[in-house]
Amino acid sequence: MNPIFDRAHFDHMTGADRALQHEVVELFRGQIGGWDAALAGGDWRAAAHTIKGSARGIGLQALADACERAEAAATPEPAMTELRSALSEAMAALERFVAEPV
């Protein structure tokens, strides 16, 4: 199973620049409201695909994997329950990361 947050990947993608990392986390946070609405709508596969790309880009591998399973699911449930749980865990991991001293 992939880690919730792959810090080494995030460091690689951002050059370990803490200011940039915080900016990326804020952008990710800002997108969540729109994603939540899209996941609840009829185009949940497209929403899962979008979240997957963003998650992979910043090292949220477990979330990306949950999105991939949701994309492949025949119906939105139980995939959406798993995806929302993975999103919650990912956000908690990002919150811990942001709270770390520099």
WOPE-V688075 format. One line per field, one symbol per residue. ss: DSSP state (@ for helix, = for strand, . for the rest). phi: phi as a letter, one per 40 degrees, with the letter a starting at -180 (. if undefined). burial: # if it has 9 or more other ideal C-beta (glycine too) atoms within 8 Angstrom, else .. A space follows every 50 residues. Layout:
BEGIN
ss = ???
phi = ???
burial = ???
END
This chain:
BEGIN
ss = ......@@@@@@@@...@@@@@@@@@@@@@@@@@@@@@@@...@@@@@@@ @@@@@@@@..@@@@@@@@@@@@......@@@@@@@@@@@@@@@@@@@@@. ..
phi = .cccbccccccccbgfccccccccccccdccddcccccccccbccccccc cdcccccbgccccdccccccdcccbcbcdccccccccccccccccccccc cc
burial = ...###..###..#.....###.##..##.##..#..##....#..#### ##.###.##############.......##.######.###.##..#... ..
END
